[in-house]
């Protein structure tokens, strides 16, 4: 998977699920690779359910740790700073209600696209 494919698929999948991934319905809940309602974080949306459950043994913000990093690598997710940037952006706004999450997350995705020389896919109304 190229960085562009990873970025675009992350946008599409998080938009399609309607909001961020959380470990519970509480807005105070931590992020999860596979959260309530089957939602995934920036990494989790690319993982099969079993791999996401294994990765949830660690906090999603710990993607740099060996276990989650190996799982992401095995899933073909590009290594490097883009992966971390997308995960950080998801986690930074995950405690916001779903509608507010997108209000904050979309501008961050535009910025990440510009920073990494990627094409940003505008959301469809």
VENZI-V821615 format. One line per field, one symbol per residue. burial: b if it has 24 or more other C-alpha atoms within 12 Angstrom, else e. A space follows every 10 residues. Layout:
BEGIN
burial->???
END
This chain:
BEGIN
burial->eebeebbbbb bbbbbebebb bbbeeeeeeb bbbbbeebbb bbbbbbbeee bbbebbebbb bbbbeeebbe bbbebebbbe ebbbbbbbbb bbbbbbebee bbebbbebbb ebbeeeeeeb eeeee
END
